[in-house]
């Protein structure tokens, strides 16, 4: 039977810790490494309703993209972070996070996003290094799509990621060369522009970043933090199921984006 340590080692093979930002809280956020793991719940976030879902399914491990612990402090029920930590530990559920390392890793968040949008000839923008297989790794991806009007591409993004809505600015060009950065990557706009991309899909874009994109002549699309990152959860669940066939792997059935549009 697999242990938490076995899952950690497997995640290290997919998204090595050295690919993470220094500030990130990746890896084992709570729990015992020698704990046996019969059931795993995979989700984007370790929020209270997801922790309860892990309890309801009898999970031994919750594996999420976003960390359980962001800042050090007291673990009490007076904060949401504290409540989640207490909920998991009291129910003997370990928690593992693969965050910025999974953003950068080959086959991780941004390769999954590029694949979901039907991009071809996908490459890493500004690689930070190569992995053990010789593949480039880094944050952003760029690739090609069939030349099309921005209105056509925004519709495809909305459908592919199942978004309720998008925010975007028209850079004045048809869509052909696309950069993607799941989550809050608006600050990487110039990297996308310098790589020769006419379109950049990301999320959590600030007001001034939309104006900067317009001035740079780049179509900038904000497809939402949840929707640009959540597709990797299904990929992770499938990889875990192959690696650990005797362990029940379940993708969260209740976690959804809380942001609504009218």
C-alpha positions as CSV (number, residue, x, y, z in Angstrom):
1,X,0.0,0.0,0.0
2,X,1.2,3.5,-0.9
3,X,2.3,5.9,1.8
4,X,2.3,9.7,1.9
5,X,6.1,9.5,1.2
6,X,5.4,7.5,-2.0
7,X,3.0,10.2,-3.2
8,X,5.5,12.9,-2.4
9,X,8.3,11.1,-4.3
10,X,5.9,10.7,-7.3
11,X,5.0,14.4,-7.3
12,X,8.7,15.2,-7.1
13,X,9.2,13.2,-10.3
14,X,6.4,15.2,-12.0
15,X,7.2,18.7,-10.6
16,X,10.5,18.8,-8.8
17,X,10.8,21.1,-5.8
18,X,13.6,23.2,-7.3
19,X,11.2,24.5,-9.9
20,X,9.1,26.3,-7.3
21,X,9.5,29.9,-6.2
22,X,11.4,30.4,-2.9
23,X,8.4,31.8,-1.2
24,X,6.1,28.9,-2.0
25,X,4.8,26.4,0.5
26,X,4.9,23.2,-1.6
27,X,5.1,19.6,-0.6
28,X,3.7,18.1,2.6
29,X,1.8,20.9,4.3
30,X,0.5,18.6,7.1
31,X,0.4,14.9,8.0
32,X,2.8,12.0,8.5
33,X,5.0,10.7,5.7
34,X,4.6,7.1,6.8
35,X,0.8,7.3,6.8
36,X,-0.8,4.7,4.6
37,X,-2.9,6.1,1.7
38,X,-5.9,4.2,0.4
39,X,-7.9,7.2,-1.0
40,X,-6.8,10.5,-2.5
41,X,-8.9,13.6,-3.3
42,X,-7.5,15.9,-5.9
43,X,-8.6,19.6,-6.1
44,X,-7.4,23.0,-7.0
45,X,-7.8,24.4,-3.5
46,X,-7.8,23.1,0.1
47,X,-10.8,25.3,1.0
48,X,-13.3,24.2,3.8
49,X,-15.8,22.6,1.5
50,X,-13.0,20.6,-0.2
51,X,-11.7,19.5,3.2
52,X,-15.2,18.3,4.1
53,X,-15.4,16.4,0.8
54,X,-12.1,14.7,1.7
55,X,-13.6,13.6,5.0
56,X,-16.9,12.4,3.4
57,X,-15.0,10.2,0.9
58,X,-12.7,8.8,3.7
59,X,-9.6,10.2,2.1
60,X,-6.2,9.7,3.6
61,X,-4.6,12.5,1.5
62,X,-5.8,15.7,-0.1
63,X,-3.6,16.8,-3.0
64,X,-4.1,20.3,-4.3
65,X,-2.4,22.9,-6.5
66,X,-2.7,25.7,-4.0
67,X,-1.0,25.4,-0.6
68,X,-2.8,24.9,2.6
69,X,-0.5,27.2,4.5
70,X,0.4,30.6,3.1
71,X,1.7,32.5,6.1
72,X,3.0,31.3,9.5
73,X,0.8,32.0,12.5
74,X,-1.4,30.4,15.1
75,X,-3.4,27.4,14.1
76,X,-6.8,28.1,15.6
77,X,-10.4,28.0,14.4
78,X,-10.4,31.8,14.2
79,X,-9.0,31.8,10.6
80,X,-10.0,29.9,7.5
81,X,-6.4,28.6,7.2
82,X,-6.4,27.4,10.7
83,X,-9.8,25.8,10.4
84,X,-8.7,23.8,7.3
85,X,-5.5,22.7,9.0
86,X,-7.4,21.5,12.1
87,X,-10.1,19.8,10.0
88,X,-7.5,17.8,8.1
89,X,-5.2,16.9,11.0
90,X,-8.1,16.0,13.3
91,X,-9.4,13.6,10.7
92,X,-5.9,12.2,9.9
93,X,-5.9,13.5,6.4
94,X,-2.5,14.5,5.0
95,X,-2.1,17.4,2.6
96,X,0.3,17.9,-0.3
97,X,0.6,21.0,-2.5
98,X,2.2,21.2,-6.0
99,X,2.0,24.9,-6.8
100,X,4.6,27.0,-8.7
101,X,6.6,23.9,-9.3
102,X,3.6,22.5,-11.2
103,X,3.2,25.8,-13.0
104,X,6.7,25.5,-14.4
105,X,7.0,21.7,-14.9
106,X,6.7,20.0,-18.3
107,X,3.2,18.6,-18.5
108,X,2.0,20.8,-15.7
109,X,-0.4,23.7,-15.4
110,X,0.6,25.6,-18.5
111,X,1.2,22.7,-20.8
112,X,-2.3,21.5,-19.8
113,X,-3.7,25.0,-20.5
114,X,-2.0,25.2,-23.9
115,X,-3.4,21.7,-24.8
116,X,-6.9,22.7,-23.7
117,X,-6.8,25.7,-26.0
118,X,-5.7,23.5,-28.9
119,X,-2.3,25.1,-29.3
120,X,0.4,23.4,-31.5
121,X,4.2,23.6,-31.5
122,X,4.1,24.5,-27.8
123,X,7.4,25.8,-26.4
124,X,8.5,27.3,-23.1
125,X,9.1,31.1,-23.0
126,X,12.4,32.0,-21.4
127,X,13.3,28.5,-20.1
128,X,14.8,28.3,-16.6
129,X,16.5,25.0,-17.2
130,X,15.9,21.4,-18.3
131,X,14.5,18.5,-16.4
132,X,15.9,15.0,-16.0
133,X,14.6,14.1,-19.5
134,X,16.1,17.1,-21.2
135,X,12.8,19.0,-21.5
136,X,12.8,22.8,-21.0
137,X,10.9,24.1,-18.0
138,X,9.7,27.5,-17.0
139,X,6.6,29.5,-16.4
140,X,4.9,30.6,-19.6
141,X,4.1,28.6,-22.8
142,X,3.6,29.8,-26.3
143,X,2.2,28.0,-29.4
144,X,0.2,28.4,-32.6
145,X,-3.4,28.3,-33.4
146,X,-5.1,28.7,-36.8
147,X,-5.2,32.4,-37.7
148,X,-8.6,33.8,-36.5
149,X,-10.4,36.9,-35.3
150,X,-10.1,37.7,-31.6
151,X,-13.9,37.2,-31.2
152,X,-13.6,33.7,-32.6
153,X,-10.7,32.8,-30.2
154,X,-12.4,34.3,-27.1
155,X,-15.4,32.1,-27.8
156,X,-13.1,29.1,-28.1
157,X,-11.4,29.9,-24.8
158,X,-14.7,30.4,-23.0
159,X,-16.0,27.0,-24.3
160,X,-12.7,25.1,-23.7
161,X,-12.3,26.3,-20.1
162,X,-16.0,26.4,-19.4
163,X,-15.8,30.0,-18.2
164,X,-18.9,32.0,-17.4
165,X,-17.3,35.0,-18.8
166,X,-14.0,36.6,-19.9
167,X,-12.3,40.0,-19.6
168,X,-10.2,41.0,-22.5
169,X,-8.6,43.9,-24.5
170,X,-8.3,43.9,-28.2
171,X,-4.7,44.6,-29.2
172,X,-5.7,45.1,-32.8
173,X,-4.3,41.9,-34.3
174,X,-5.8,38.5,-35.4
175,X,-4.9,35.6,-33.1
176,X,-2.2,33.3,-34.3
177,X,0.7,33.1,-31.9
178,X,-0.6,32.6,-28.3
179,X,1.1,32.7,-24.9
180,X,-0.5,31.2,-21.8
181,X,0.1,31.6,-18.1
182,X,-2.4,29.9,-15.8
183,X,-3.2,31.9,-12.7
184,X,-2.0,35.4,-11.9
185,X,0.6,36.0,-14.7
186,X,-0.4,39.5,-15.8
187,X,3.0,40.7,-14.8
188,X,4.5,38.4,-17.5
189,X,2.8,40.4,-20.3
190,X,6.1,41.8,-21.7
191,X,7.6,38.3,-21.8
192,X,4.7,37.2,-24.0
193,X,5.1,40.3,-26.2
194,X,8.9,40.0,-26.5
195,X,8.4,36.3,-27.6
196,X,6.4,37.6,-30.6
197,X,3.0,36.5,-29.3
198,X,-0.1,38.5,-30.5
199,X,-2.3,37.0,-27.7
200,X,-1.8,36.3,-24.0
201,X,-4.3,34.1,-22.0
202,X,-3.9,34.4,-18.2
203,X,-6.0,35.7,-15.2
204,X,-6.2,38.2,-12.4
205,X,-5.2,41.0,-14.8
206,X,-4.9,44.5,-13.3
207,X,-6.4,47.6,-14.9
208,X,-3.1,49.1,-15.9
209,X,-2.0,45.7,-17.5
210,X,-5.0,45.8,-19.9
211,X,-3.9,49.3,-21.0
212,X,-0.3,48.2,-21.3
213,X,-1.4,45.3,-23.5
214,X,-3.4,47.7,-25.7
215,X,-0.4,49.9,-26.1
216,X,1.8,46.9,-26.9
217,X,-0.7,45.6,-29.5
218,X,-1.3,42.4,-27.6
219,X,-4.7,40.8,-27.2
220,X,-4.9,40.1,-23.5
221,X,-7.5,37.7,-22.2
222,X,-8.3,37.1,-18.5
223,X,-10.1,33.8,-18.3
224,X,-10.1,33.5,-14.5
225,X,-7.7,32.0,-12.0
226,X,-9.8,28.9,-11.4
227,X,-10.5,28.1,-15.0
228,X,-6.9,28.6,-16.2
229,X,-5.5,26.3,-13.6
230,X,-8.2,23.7,-12.7
231,X,-7.7,21.6,-15.9
232,X,-4.4,20.3,-14.5
233,X,-6.3,18.6,-11.6
234,X,-7.8,16.0,-14.0
235,X,-4.4,15.4,-15.5
236,X,-2.9,14.8,-12.0
237,X,-5.7,12.5,-11.1
238,X,-5.1,10.3,-14.2
239,X,-1.3,10.2,-13.6
240,X,-1.8,9.2,-10.0
241,X,-4.3,6.5,-11.0
242,X,-1.7,5.0,-13.3
243,X,1.1,5.2,-10.8
244,X,-1.0,3.9,-7.9
245,X,-3.6,1.4,-9.3
246,X,-4.5,0.1,-5.8
247,X,-5.3,3.6,-4.5
248,X,-8.7,5.2,-5.1
249,X,-8.1,8.6,-6.8
250,X,-11.0,11.0,-7.0
251,X,-11.3,14.4,-8.6
252,X,-13.3,16.9,-6.5
253,X,-16.9,16.9,-7.6
254,X,-18.0,20.0,-5.7
255,X,-15.2,22.6,-6.1
256,X,-16.2,25.3,-8.6
257,X,-15.3,28.9,-9.2
258,X,-17.2,31.1,-6.8
259,X,-17.0,34.2,-9.1
260,X,-20.2,34.9,-11.0
261,X,-21.1,37.2,-13.9
262,X,-24.3,39.1,-14.7
